[in-house]
Amino acid sequence: MASEDTPSVGALSERELQIVELVASGLTNQEIAEKLEISKRTVDNHISNILTKTATGNRVALVRWALQWGKVCIDEVNCCVLPAVPIPRDEMIS
């Protein structure tokens, strides 16, 4: 069991992490539902579960948690550097 100082990220599913990213990007529950092609009620349930698992009381606290633990990247803040993807020669501009 996680202590109060330990993030509960291990308990979040891939879908829940996806929803955290969308919340952090500023989308409403309805917009998240439309983007993921699921019902708003399903999004509501996911967010309720996420708030419980992360011990956050609201969306603002959730975004702070996600930033603190490096689960989201906003405007180049908390971003990990991804390896460069080589561009195939035939797609390079001369």
C-alpha angles and dihedrals in degrees: 000000000000120000122229090263095050121084116239093219092126087066094055117095123224089256091051091050089050090053091048088056091050092048089051090051088059102254121150121233090257091051091048090050091052093046093050094037093235131118122277088237090059090051090048089053093047092050092048090052092046092051090051095046093048094040090233121140102209146005094274092053089046092054090048089051091049092050092046093053096040096246095131136036119214121183094336092311116131091001122152116221111248121208115262115260111224115237113229112247093242090059096049118109113238 
